[in-house]
Amino acid sequence: MSKLLVGNPAQHCAYGCCQCVYEREGRNAIGCMKFSPDGKKLAVAIWREANKVEVFDFDNATGLVKAPKSYGPFEEAYGVEFSPD
């Protein structure tokens, strides 16, 4: 399923946070997803077995997610947040 996001994608989500299912096996599908305030990055926290955070570039014009960077493992990776700067 996909949805075209026009403008800043954070405007399409309550409080700028899209809490979605991140499709992985087992309990790796639990966590949070959030756009950066400028709409150029997308971060995903993957809880349980993975316990990591992935950050992607987001192309606002095409909706493409690319250039993944992975951080972790952490003890408990569940939420994500971007600083305003």
C-alpha distance (Angstrom), angle and dihedral (degrees) to the residues before:
residue distance angle dihedral
M1 . . .
S2 3.79 . .
K3 3.77 137.2 .
L4 3.79 127.0 -160.2
L5 3.78 109.5 -124.7
V6 3.80 113.6 -155.8
G7 3.79 119.0 -162.2
N8 3.78 118.8 -8.4
P9 3.83 107.2 -0.3
A10 3.80 91.0 -148.7
Q11 3.82 87.6 70.2
H12 3.81 89.3 66.1
C13 3.80 94.2 58.7
A14 3.79 131.7 66.9
Y15 3.81 107.8 -98.9
G16 3.82 88.9 -9.7
C17 3.81 91.6 -72.5
C18 3.78 122.4 116.2
Q19 3.78 108.1 -165.8
C20 3.76 102.2 -165.0
V21 3.77 140.0 156.7
Y22 3.78 109.4 -92.9
E23 3.78 103.2 -151.3
R24 3.77 110.2 -121.9
E25 3.77 134.1 124.9
G26 3.79 121.2 -76.0
R27 3.76 119.4 -23.4
N28 3.82 93.6 -12.7
A29 3.81 85.9 92.8
I30 3.83 93.2 77.0
G31 3.80 123.1 93.8
C32 3.79 144.8 70.7
M33 3.78 135.0 -68.7
K34 3.80 123.8 -158.2
F35 3.81 139.4 174.4
S36 3.80 120.2 -135.3
P37 3.83 115.2 -110.4
D38 3.83 91.1 -103.2
G39 3.83 92.1 47.6
K40 3.83 93.6 -123.4
K41 3.83 98.3 109.2
L42 3.78 134.8 47.0
A43 3.81 121.4 -160.8
V44 3.80 127.5 -165.1
A45 3.81 126.3 -168.9
I46 3.80 112.7 -155.6
W47 3.80 112.9 -160.2
R48 3.80 131.8 -156.1
E49 3.79 119.3 13.7
A50 3.82 95.6 16.7
N51 3.84 99.0 35.7
K52 3.76 92.8 -177.4
V53 3.79 141.1 120.3
E54 3.79 123.2 -128.9
V55 3.82 122.1 -161.8
F56 3.81 121.7 -164.1
D57 3.78 137.1 -175.8
F58 3.80 110.4 -113.9
D59 3.81 121.5 -151.2
N60 3.78 105.0 -147.2
A61 3.82 92.8 -164.8
T62 3.81 97.4 53.3
G63 3.82 103.4 20.5
L64 3.81 90.3 -124.9
V65 3.80 119.4 151.4
K66 3.82 113.1 -151.5
A67 3.83 147.3 148.2
P68 3.83 98.2 52.2
K69 3.79 119.7 -155.3
S70 3.80 119.5 -170.1
Y71 3.84 126.0 -153.5
G72 3.79 127.6 -172.5
P73 2.89 155.3 -23.1
F74 3.79 94.0 -121.9
E75 3.78 128.0 -177.9
E76 3.82 92.1 -111.1
A77 3.82 118.2 1.2
Y78 3.80 109.2 -175.8
G79 3.83 114.3 124.3
V80 3.79 133.6 42.0
E81 3.80 133.5 -161.3
F82 3.79 136.5 174.7
S83 3.78 124.0 -140.3
P84 3.82 114.3 -124.1
D85 3.82 91.5 -115.7
